[in-house]
Amino acid sequence: MNQDQEARLEKIFRDNHNRGIAIAIIGCWGIGKTFAWNKFIREGAGLEKDRRYLPLNIRLKYPNIFNKKYSYVSLFGIESLADLKVAISTNMSRNYFNKESTQFFETPKFLKKSLSALRDVKFSGSGEGFGISSSAKIFEAVLYSQVKDAIICFDDFERMSKKLEIQDVMGLANQLKSERSCQVILILDESKTDGESKNKYAEYKEKLIDETIKITSVEPLIRKNTKGIDEPLVDLMVKFADELEIHNFRFFQKVIKLYKKFTVQLSDDVAYSTKEIILIRVLQGYFIEDFGIEKDLKWSDFSTDNALILMDHPEENELESIKIQTLRKLNGISYKFVHDADQWLIEFKRWFDQKGEPDFSKLNELANSDLISDKSNNTKEILENLMTQWRNLQVSLNYCEELYKASQESISFNNLENLYFHCFLLKKFGRNDLSKQLKLEILNYLVDKLPTNYEEIWDNATHFGFKKNNLFHWYIKRWKSQNPSVGLPSLFDVLKVYILDRSIKNKASLVLKNAVQNDWENFIFSGSSVDEELKKIHKGEIMTRILQQNIDVTLTPLIKQNIEAILVNKLNFSNDPANKKNIEFVIENFKKEGLL
């Protein structure tokens, strides 16, 4: 509840202090209805606690409106009206707020529950069926007769047993209100009632409910559970919930848990902008996971192309797809959701795509990289401001120079798609010289980094698909075609682990495919001869294990061809008759065994 709703609810209680009333607290499942009510009632307890220092005559003359008996009842597990009455009675506190001010005798709660437990016990020899059970029921009736002028809260209507009719609950609530002068609170999600129950609820609602408080935001729950998180980040979560109409706090429980689990591993002086982008990517990931199908939204939709659509059409259009509508809302919450497809987005996507327990190693590596240095954060901030100026048609005279400088400084950590767009923008502004210079610096960076980091650069660049019009995507692909073995393990490394223990290294198949005859000969007759483990295995056995490989059986014909050519060459160039006979014998045996 917000402050206005709390004030209104307090006024309702004050205006109806001495008479019965029924109040419905409604809202979506998980939005925090029970939390809101408990917070309200606890604050009432706090007021009474402060009043206890006043003289008794003053307290009696000016009573607290909440100075009543109180019973909270969850309908979950209750299967009959009799059970419900018992629950109300046994859950009744002598005085929820100030026990010392109650002057009436009250049976201890433990005794009430013990006697209630005997209600189903009978003596088998009792002909009239009167015994402990009957006595317990009489005692329960006595207990229930004491239920008057109290605050009664019914919760968990959505989980109510099918054996308990909703009209019975509403009827009992009406009796408590009309005949016992009770203030009755009903906490429920009206949308969860269905079929006949919905019709009966609607019928009784008109007769029973006097006031309705509707909870529409999870903001109080978010703020309650985000102690220690920067206030602007909490505000960001609240805005996210309100703009995207997320009414279930369980969504934000997951967000807060993952955010804290990651940020606790960072240094205390980590930049605010880093914490902000981490929270944005966590929100993004769980939103796609929970609402992606409903909103037709995937990670790949957070692209420069869709960002341009939003820029070209800044006004909302009722004919827009639900995807663009959602992206527009996200863009309104923070530019970084849509326009900043950075390395964080790529790494968090990788984490959300995997199964099982989280592995934060890559994210920790990322967090401790230059991405969170003050200089990098300042550069990203400058680029964000420059993009905002462009979208708002407020570019300055030195805009192109500033865009070039910031883009050039961001090459080591920026997304290649973003950088390509900056080159495009410079060209559109008539600064083809700066566009060409920026492209050249990016290409020089790729030339320097590709030999040692090809896999990572390619994966990051094309994480959301290969863009044939992107110069840098094209260059990386062309470079790879000219350097097919870069980024792959050596043939020696692949074959050694396979021959020794049948292990298959990552991308082993591609290594075998790229190996030429000279590579095979070097391994069999040179590399294996100097390795301490492989030299214990004779050459014939090494070739046998290679020819019997199951790394990729489609490559077996090619491997046979290479090994046979190696043996034939050795046969032709050998001048030693004995050695020739030996090679001929090996070839013949391999053919008999079907290996050649």
Protein Blocks (a to p, Z undefined) as FASTA:
>chain_A
ZZklmmmmmmmmmmmmmbccddddeddehilpmmmmmmmmmmmmmmmmmmmmpcfklmmm
mccfklccdddddfehpabfklmmmmmmmmpcfblklmmlpcbdcddfklmmmmmmmmmg
ccfklmnopafklmmmmmmmmmmmmgghiacddehklmgcfklcfklmmmmmmmmmmmno
pacdddddfklpgcjllmmmmmmmmmmmmbdcddfbfklmmmmmmghiafklmmmmmmmm
mmnopabfklmmmmmmmmmmmmmmpcfklcfklmmmmmmmmmmmmmmmmmmmmnopafkl
mcfklmmmmmmmmbacfkbcfklmmmmmmmmmpmklmmmccfklmmmmmmmmpgcjddfk
lmmmmmmmmklgmklmmmmmmmmmmmmmmmnopacfklmmmmmmmmmmmmmmpcfklmmm
mmmmmmmnopamlmmmmmmmmmmmmmmmmmmmmmmmmmmmmmnopafklmklmmmmmmmm
mmmmgoiacfklmmmmmmmnopacehklmmmmmpcfklmmmmmmmmmmmpmklmmpcfkl
mmmmmmmpckbmmlmmmmmmmmmmmmmmmmmmpcbfklmmmmmmmmmmmmmnopZZ
